[in-house]
Amino acid sequence: MESEISKGKTAAIISYILIVGPLISLSMNSESKNAYASFHIRQGLGITLTFITLGLTISHFESIMIAAPMWVFISVLSIYGIFTAAKGETKPLPLLGNFFQRWLKMI
């Protein structure tokens, strides 16, 4: 298990970079299918999809009072994910992590 974590750690950390991170991590993990990296790729892809969905939804309001909490929420989730990936843990993200694991289980 320890060797699997060390082999997948780079892809796991990269997966939390919004939009491009999950795509890069998916290509890095396409051949080896590392379970540790796959867990974090699902989490990172979920954050990216949440970011896009919330961004499209709140863009119609054009208010910093609405946009700022979204940015804080996404930033906190991404930072939390990066730290758990760097520590070698597979803890789901708060609030949405378990949903991401179920919805994106095909990855």
C-alpha positions as CSV (number, residue, x, y, z in Angstrom):
1,M,0.0,0.0,0.0
2,E,2.8,2.4,0.8
3,S,4.4,1.9,-2.6
4,E,1.0,2.5,-4.3
5,I,0.7,5.8,-2.4
6,S,4.2,7.0,-3.3
7,K,3.7,6.1,-7.0
8,G,0.3,7.9,-7.2
9,K,1.1,10.9,-5.0
10,T,2.1,13.3,-7.8
11,A,-1.0,12.6,-9.9
12,A,-3.1,12.9,-6.7
13,I,-1.7,16.3,-5.8
14,I,-2.0,17.6,-9.4
15,S,-5.6,16.6,-9.6
16,Y,-6.6,19.4,-7.3
17,I,-5.5,22.1,-9.7
18,L,-8.8,23.5,-11.1
19,I,-9.8,22.5,-14.6
20,V,-6.5,21.3,-16.1
21,G,-5.3,19.2,-13.0
22,P,-7.8,16.4,-13.3
23,L,-7.1,16.1,-17.1
24,I,-3.4,15.9,-16.5
25,S,-3.9,13.4,-13.6
26,L,-6.2,11.2,-15.7
27,S,-3.6,10.9,-18.4
28,M,-0.8,10.2,-15.9
29,N,-3.0,7.5,-14.3
30,S,-4.3,6.0,-17.6
31,E,-1.9,3.1,-17.8
32,S,-1.1,2.2,-14.2
33,K,-4.6,2.7,-12.7
34,N,-3.3,3.5,-9.3
35,A,-6.2,3.3,-6.8
36,Y,-4.7,6.1,-4.6
37,A,-4.4,8.5,-7.5
38,S,-7.9,7.5,-8.8
39,F,-9.4,8.4,-5.4
40,H,-7.9,11.9,-5.5
41,I,-8.7,12.3,-9.3
42,R,-12.4,11.7,-8.5
43,Q,-12.2,14.3,-5.7
44,G,-10.4,16.8,-7.9
45,L,-12.7,16.3,-10.9
46,G,-15.6,16.7,-8.5
47,I,-14.3,20.1,-7.3
48,T,-13.7,21.2,-10.9
49,L,-17.3,20.2,-11.9
50,T,-18.7,22.0,-8.9
51,F,-16.6,25.1,-9.7
52,I,-17.9,25.1,-13.3
53,T,-21.5,24.5,-12.2
54,L,-21.5,27.1,-9.5
55,G,-19.7,29.6,-11.8
56,L,-22.2,29.2,-14.5
57,T,-25.1,29.5,-12.1
58,I,-23.9,32.6,-10.2
59,S,-22.4,34.4,-13.2
60,H,-25.8,35.8,-14.0
61,F,-25.9,37.8,-10.7
62,E,-22.6,39.7,-11.3
63,S,-22.2,40.4,-7.6
64,I,-19.0,40.0,-5.6
65,M,-21.1,39.2,-2.6
66,I,-22.2,36.0,-4.3
67,A,-19.0,35.2,-6.2
68,A,-16.6,35.6,-3.2
69,P,-18.1,32.8,-1.1
70,M,-18.0,30.4,-4.0
71,W,-14.3,31.1,-4.5
72,V,-13.6,30.7,-0.8
73,F,-15.5,27.4,-0.8
74,I,-13.7,26.0,-3.8
75,S,-10.3,27.2,-2.6
76,V,-10.8,25.6,0.9
77,L,-11.8,22.3,-0.7
78,S,-8.8,22.3,-3.1
79,I,-6.3,23.2,-0.3
80,Y,-7.8,20.5,1.9
81,G,-7.5,18.0,-0.9
82,I,-3.9,18.9,-1.7
83,F,-2.9,18.5,1.9
84,T,-4.6,15.1,2.3
85,A,-3.0,13.9,-0.9
86,A,0.4,15.1,0.2
87,K,0.0,13.3,3.6
88,G,-0.9,10.0,1.9
89,E,-4.5,9.9,3.2
90,T,-7.7,9.0,1.4
91,K,-10.1,11.1,3.3
92,P,-13.1,12.4,1.2
93,L,-13.6,16.1,1.0
94,P,-16.0,17.7,3.5
95,L,-19.6,18.0,2.4
96,L,-19.2,16.7,-1.2
97,G,-16.4,14.1,-1.1
98,N,-18.6,11.0,-0.7
99,F,-20.9,12.2,-3.5
100,F,-17.9,12.6,-5.8
101,Q,-16.7,9.1,-5.0
102,R,-20.2,7.6,-5.9
103,W,-20.9,9.8,-8.9
104,L,-17.5,9.4,-10.5
105,K,-16.8,5.8,-9.7
106,M,-16.2,4.9,-13.3
107,I,-12.8,6.8,-13.1
